[in-house]
């Protein structure tokens, strides 16, 4: 089943890739790609970082926020928040009560889950443990952790299965549209970042 993307992402039309000789080939590859709900996991190959596996997860956009909060709820009670505009340096906060962080992010739920100018996530890291859940600008989840059994249970709860050849929307060219095209009252991404800076006491 084709992944339900946010309205802000669509497949390019052939004439929208005018400067690429391989445009038609790319679009044909994308049409065959397994961009569907599911996930893939990879063992940690960076032993100096204290996590055991990394996962990438596709889920229909309407369920993205729910899965993000499910994974976040397993994290320790204090976390850092990472956020920013795509392709710009992200801000990383100090540690805050996780419930407070989630309450702040909830105010910008539509923007964070659908606006492709924004990326964000939660991080907990010590010498012994690293857990991170992150939503990329292409609106799929990246997860670093160590409790794989609990992770797999969550995947099962959301009817997600591991797919070795799964593909992600940013593996191929895409057209990105402003969220305000679809939600006229959506907050502009720069304003979201400013509001988060204020909420977390970051001077930018």
Number of C-alpha atoms within 10 A of each C-alpha: 7 10 16 16 21 19 16 17 20 14 15 15 13 12 9 13 17 10 8 11 9 11 18 14 11 16 19 11 12 19 11 10 17 19 21 21 24 22 23 16 17 11 12 16 11 10 8 8 14 18 21 19 18 19 18 21 26 24 23 17 18 13 12 21 20 12 18 20 14 13 20 22 13 12 19 13 14 17 24 21 26 18 25 23 19 16 10 11 9 16 18 18 18 13 16 14 12 19 14 13 19 16 11 15 19 14 11 16 14 15 22 24 24 23 27 22 22 26 24 21 23 26 22 18 15 9 8 8 13 17 25 22 24 23 23 20 21 24 28 23 22 19 21 23 20 17 13 15 9 12 17 14 12 15 18 12 10 15 11 18 14 17 15 11 11 17 22 21 21 12 11 14 16 18 12 17 15 18 23 14 11 11 12 10 9 16 16 16 22 13 10 21 19 15 15 21 18 12 12 18 11 14 7 8
